Amino acid sequence: RLPYSSADQGWLSYTNNESLAGMKELTQIAVYGNSDVIDSALAELTHGIREMTGTLPAIVSDPDRQASNLIRLALLEEIGVPEEWMDAARIKDLGEEGYAIRRHPENGGGSLYVMANTDRGLLYGTFHLLRILRTGQELDRLDVTDRPRNPLRMMNHWDNMDGSIERGYAGRSIFFQDNRFVEDDARIRDYARLMASIGINGIAINNVNVHRTETQLITRQFLPDVANVAGIFRRYGIRLFLSVNYASPMELGGLDTADPLDSRVGDWWKEKAKEIYEYIPDFGGFVVKADSEHRPGPFTYDRTHADGSNMLAEALEPFGGLVIWRCFVYNCLQNWRDRSTDRARAAYDHFKPLDGQFKPNVILQIKNGPMDFQVREAVSPLLGAMPGTNQMLEFQITQEYTGQQKHLCYLVPQWKEILDFDTFAQGQGTEVKKVVSGGIYPYRACGIAAVINVGDDHNWTGHTLAQANLYGYGRLAWNPDLTEEDITGEWIRLTFGGDSLVSAEIEPMLADSWHVYESYTSPLGVGWMVNPGHHYGPNVDGYEYSVWGTYHFADCHGIGVNRTVKDGTGFVSQYFPENAQRYESLESCPDELLLFFHHVPYSHVLHSGKTVIQHIYDTHFDGVEGVEQLIGRWSKLEGHIDEWRYRNVWERLHIQLDHAKEWRDVINTYFYRKSGIPDAAGRTIY
Ligand code: BDP
């Protein structure tokens, strides 16, 4: 048994399952293949089965082909599968990370096979089998093959070495404390298990804002510790990445420049890369935030982001490392009096002209929207717009703008919309999910990354139901075609067991929650309206006259940002024509993004038939009622869920209710005073 930590095991918590207890196949396991990752798979399998059946399965060596009543965990090259089981094409199709799970009682002698080309495939297959067992799926003629759609499925930590987490709402870092690595790594092991079980294969452990101490992570002082974490990850098929400070050659190397075209700078990074790979032979590479929010970058030297990233890429290339270069580049010191600037334009304006100039081991990491992880914003027009440059999508699981894990806000529905968004880059059917998985352009590396919502809280995510975002992200990164319903149902059963009342109440809670949160916060896609700095709670004009470029332009006549080509910022022109036309015209612009693209009078009538002002009033009243319904549903689960988790969610829902009322009253009052238009339903607005 592995030394698991005492933290909540989340969706890996197993409870006794009587229907499995009698299954003979679960009493013995034969393993074909040998590696650390296979050992992890075996440990997970024995642990899970023991927890579910009460019996520790025996490990048997080399049983003959006819032997029955066992699980065969097998590398395909070791076992040589009988032809009738899988044709060659299907096996090839499993690739490096896919697997097959089969059980044919009649000709397999009652054995259950988990088969893969690689040890990582076996690990993923094992977790899938455990899911099948835990959710009580039919085992009789099991015939599953699966492989991930996205080559890279990453988590980005924004952890600082002092133990704090930028935009963290679930406690302190699980990696760092007092400017060192934590000593007890049981929690990190559990974390690696959770991540591998949802298919994550790359993790950047430190904040993209790389401060002085974290700059040192790539020095001999800390590389042994980094290597230790990389070792824990490796056993779970995960490669470790580091966020690096672009100015490291100056801060660590004593150079007087970080100019990417100065050969001393390139040489410094080459030496540095060599050093890192001495410690971590499978090091994933660098995540870089450059020229953004006061971080250093190539702009200082009048160089482009292609120059900057290629220089790093060259250093990592001999070792197979990647440079993940973030596109969150904009002017955070802009003059708000100058209405011709529009922050939404920035990523596209900076990067699109550089298409084709990046080295094959550079990937551009693009936030889902052109602004910054708002509850609702348009999809970034940069996605799909660079045929000659690897791209990956960036989501934010940590709920910076979506209630900071005090409010329930299930983000899977939002992510589904974004993944399914048709960019029209290559005509109809060029959805974001196809672009970033490499299905449209011949990308060398690509996938999805997300800013994680995990800290050292007992339940990892602060709000226990926020675990569903973590789980859902991993599942979607593995397969963006999974439905919201599938993911939600699976997560609930794995996390809380098979009580049907629990599923019946939590499913609609999760399904409604994004919409509920959106209703009582900023309306119709306009975003922001939060307190500056920490981004929690309502403040309509918090950012209105600020240099950050985030405005709603509300006055007594109307509200919204005119981003049209006709007489606005022209942002709309960055989309492919089908989307540009849809957003440009008031008639076809979808209601939920109306104020993201247009400035309209309060009396403007939406497709819903309501005026903008009445929509604002109605949704804000509805939003609070929505939270009351969430509480009503959750209250029915008392006694059906353990006390700790029940209280954890109950308390947060009540905080949410209080704060939803505050949002409602601040927003409604603001717009009532600005517009002077009373609520048609005559409700109290202050
Ligand atoms: C903003 C966050 C800030 C991050 C930045 C980023 O407020 O803390 O550093 O994004 O993504 O949303 O770099």
Boltz pocket constraint, residues with backbone or C-beta under 6 A from the ligand:
constraints:
  - pocket:
      binder: B
      contacts: [[A, 166], [A, 167], [A, 208], [A, 209], [A, 289], [A, 293], [A, 328], [A, 372], [A, 373], [A, 400], [A, 533]]
      max_distance: 6.0
